[in-house]
């Protein structure tokens, strides 16, 4: 188990971009899980760009990056070597 609050449904590399799909437990409603997708890309200048979407109210109504997107990204970064082992990729994020 990577996290009690995150379930990874898909982790794949598309070109220079990581696509991560999963479910993240709601902090305000612990029995609710939000569907989240993030795409992470390292830019040529060394910066990292992240775009994504979530079905939570903060994202669907507020159109802003939500905690669920950040939490999925953080869980991926912390566990990236374990998550992608066997995929044949070198992970340097």
HUTAWO-V217382 format. One record per pair of residues at least 6 apart in sequence whose ideal C-beta (glycine too) atoms are under 8 Angstrom apart, sorted by the first residue. I is the first residue (numbers start at 1). J is the second residue. D is the distance in Angstrom with one decimal. If there is no record, write none. Layout:
i->I j->J d->D
i->I j->J d->D
This chain:
i->2 j->8 d->6.6
i->2 j->75 d->5.7
i->2 j->79 d->4.7
i->2 j->82 d->7.3
i->2 j->83 d->7.2
i->3 j->75 d->4.9
i->3 j->79 d->7.9
i->4 j->25 d->7.6
i->5 j->24 d->6.1
i->5 j->25 d->4.3
i->5 j->71 d->6.7
i->5 j->75 d->7.9
i->6 j->22 d->5.9
i->6 j->23 d->7.4
i->6 j->24 d->5.5
i->6 j->25 d->7.6
i->6 j->71 d->6.5
i->6 j->72 d->6.0
i->6 j->75 d->4.4
i->7 j->22 d->5.5
i->7 j->23 d->4.6
i->7 j->24 d->8.0
i->7 j->33 d->7.2
i->8 j->20 d->7.0
i->8 j->21 d->7.6
i->8 j->22 d->4.5
i->8 j->75 d->7.8
i->8 j->76 d->7.6
i->8 j->83 d->6.5
i->9 j->21 d->4.7
i->9 j->22 d->5.1
i->9 j->23 d->6.8
i->10 j->19 d->6.9
i->10 j->20 d->7.2
i->10 j->21 d->4.2
i->10 j->22 d->7.5
i->11 j->18 d->7.1
i->11 j->19 d->7.5
i->11 j->20 d->5.4
i->11 j->21 d->7.9
i->11 j->76 d->6.9
i->11 j->83 d->5.1
i->11 j->84 d->6.3
i->11 j->87 d->7.8
i->12 j->18 d->7.5
i->12 j->19 d->5.3
i->12 j->87 d->7.7
i->13 j->19 d->7.5
i->13 j->84 d->7.8
i->13 j->87 d->7.2
i->13 j->89 d->5.5
i->16 j->41 d->5.6
i->16 j->42 d->6.9
i->17 j->39 d->5.3
i->17 j->40 d->6.8
i->17 j->41 d->4.5
i->18 j->39 d->6.9
i->18 j->40 d->4.6
i->18 j->41 d->7.5
i->18 j->76 d->7.2
i->18 j->93 d->7.4
i->19 j->37 d->7.2
i->19 j->38 d->7.9
i->19 j->39 d->5.4
i->20 j->37 d->7.1
i->20 j->38 d->5.1
i->20 j->39 d->7.7
i->20 j->40 d->7.1
i->20 j->72 d->6.1
i->20 j->73 d->7.2
i->20 j->76 d->5.0
i->21 j->35 d->7.8
i->21 j->36 d->7.2
i->21 j->37 d->4.8
i->22 j->36 d->5.8
i->22 j->72 d->5.4
i->22 j->75 d->8.0
i->23 j->33 d->4.2
i->23 j->34 d->6.6
i->23 j->35 d->5.9
i->23 j->36 d->6.9
i->24 j->33 d->6.8
i->24 j->34 d->5.3
i->24 j->36 d->5.3
i->24 j->54 d->7.7
i->24 j->68 d->4.1
i->24 j->71 d->5.3
i->24 j->72 d->5.4
i->25 j->32 d->7.3
i->25 j->33 d->5.6
i->25 j->34 d->7.9
i->26 j->32 d->4.1
i->26 j->33 d->7.0
i->26 j->34 d->6.1
i->26 j->56 d->7.1
i->26 j->68 d->7.8
i->27 j->67 d->6.8
i->34 j->54 d->5.4
i->34 j->55 d->5.4
i->34 j->56 d->4.7
i->34 j->68 d->4.8
i->35 j->54 d->7.1
i->35 j->55 d->4.9
i->36 j->52 d->6.6
i->36 j->53 d->7.4
i->36 j->54 d->4.7
i->36 j->55 d->7.8
i->36 j->68 d->5.0
i->36 j->69 d->5.7
i->36 j->72 d->4.8
i->37 j->52 d->5.5
i->37 j->53 d->5.5
i->37 j->54 d->7.9
i->38 j->50 d->5.8
i->38 j->51 d->7.2
i->38 j->52 d->3.6
i->38 j->69 d->5.5
i->38 j->72 d->5.7
i->38 j->73 d->5.2
i->38 j->76 d->7.7
i->39 j->50 d->7.0
i->39 j->51 d->5.3
i->39 j->52 d->6.4
i->40 j->48 d->6.3
i->40 j->49 d->7.4
i->40 j->50 d->5.2
i->40 j->73 d->6.5
i->40 j->76 d->7.5
i->40 j->93 d->6.8
i->41 j->48 d->7.2
i->41 j->49 d->5.1
i->41 j->50 d->7.9
i->42 j->48 d->5.4
i->42 j->49 d->8.0
i->42 j->92 d->7.9
i->42 j->93 d->6.7
i->43 j->49 d->5.8
i->48 j->93 d->7.0
i->50 j->65 d->7.9
i->50 j->69 d->7.5
i->50 j->73 d->5.9
i->52 j->65 d->7.5
i->52 j->69 d->4.5
i->52 j->72 d->7.8
i->52 j->73 d->7.7
i->53 j->59 d->6.5
i->53 j->69 d->7.7
i->54 j->60 d->7.6
i->54 j->66 d->5.1
i->54 j->68 d->4.8
i->54 j->69 d->5.4
i->56 j->66 d->5.3
i->56 j->68 d->5.6
i->58 j->64 d->6.2
i->58 j->66 d->4.1
i->58 j->67 d->7.3
i->59 j->65 d->7.6
i->59 j->66 d->4.6
i->59 j->68 d->7.7
i->59 j->69 d->7.2
i->76 j->83 d->6.6
i->77 j->93 d->5.9
i->80 j->91 d->4.8
i->80 j->93 d->6.2
i->81 j->91 d->6.0
i->84 j->91 d->5.5
